[in-house]
Amino acid sequence: MNPRPPESPSCRKCLERARFRAVRYEYHHDGSGRWYRAQGNENWGFDELGCMKQRYASIRDQLLKEGERKFRWELKS
């Protein structure tokens, strides 16, 4: 796994200053007609070339009732 960050001067400058990033997120996903809310935190570590070298994730999936969904969009096939 070596996803590269976007190639932009500001991103490159960020990576020069700090080699680790932390993100917090929440999203919904469909598990064959059953909706789940995923919430989590991730810490990413990058090498000097900007490639990801470490990833620590803590993710929680919660089964949702239809009325508990926060995000709604049309699924495209």
C-alpha positions as MATLAB code, in Angstrom:
seq = 'MNPRPPESPSCRKCLERARFRAVRYEYHHDGSGRWYRAQGNENWGFDELGCMKQRYASIRDQLLKEGERKFRWELKS';
ca = [
       0.000    0.000    0.000;
       1.706    3.177   -1.189;
      -0.953    5.809   -1.891;
       0.691    9.122   -2.696;
      -0.654   12.431   -1.419;
      -1.776   14.978   -4.015;
       1.098   16.516   -5.972;
       0.834   20.124   -4.910;
       3.411   22.534   -3.472;
       1.328   23.135   -0.332;
       0.918   19.408    0.296;
       4.622   18.795   -0.254;
       5.435   21.636    2.163;
       3.153   20.030    4.750;
       4.880   16.686    4.401;
       8.291   18.308    4.825;
       7.188   19.715    8.178;
       5.402   16.672    9.558;
       5.533   13.050    8.467;
       2.337   12.010   10.265;
      -1.286   12.934    9.653;
      -4.398   12.207   11.669;
      -7.934   12.160   10.289;
     -11.356   11.686   11.848;
     -14.305   10.710    9.684;
     -17.872    9.482    9.519;
     -19.638    7.952    6.524;
     -22.484    5.600    5.657;
     -22.159    2.442    3.613;
     -24.608   -0.102    2.314;
     -24.140   -3.726    3.241;
     -26.543   -5.428    0.810;
     -29.599   -3.382    1.745;
     -28.535   -2.733    5.349;
     -27.006    0.649    6.173;
     -24.070    1.137    8.507;
     -22.414    4.242    9.916;
     -18.639    3.999   10.038;
     -16.844    6.329   12.426;
     -13.161    6.313   13.026;
      -9.775    7.825   13.483;
      -6.693    7.108   11.409;
      -3.050    8.059   11.757;
      -0.894    7.969    8.635;
       2.899    8.009    8.434;
       4.744    8.995    5.242;
       8.316    8.461    4.095;
      10.569   11.145    2.596;
       9.093   10.513   -0.890;
       5.560   11.095    0.329;
       4.528    7.431    0.196;
       2.447    6.048    3.031;
       4.537    3.743    5.210;
       2.318    3.371    8.301;
      -1.429    3.372    8.855;
      -3.147    2.910   12.186;
      -6.945    2.810   12.094;
      -9.708    2.523   14.624;
     -13.053    2.112   12.839;
     -16.474    1.349   14.295;
     -19.432    0.184   12.187;
     -22.907    0.690   13.611;
     -26.024   -0.853   12.043;
     -28.595    1.864   11.269;
     -32.339    1.963   11.019;
     -33.596    3.834    7.948;
     -34.627    6.865   10.050;
     -31.165    7.148   11.649;
     -29.327    7.847    8.401;
     -27.721   11.319    8.242;
     -26.418   11.152    4.687;
     -28.575   10.386    1.667;
     -27.595   10.064   -1.954;
     -28.632    8.088   -4.988;
     -26.675    4.941   -5.661;
     -25.470    4.692   -9.240;
     -24.890    1.329  -10.837;
];
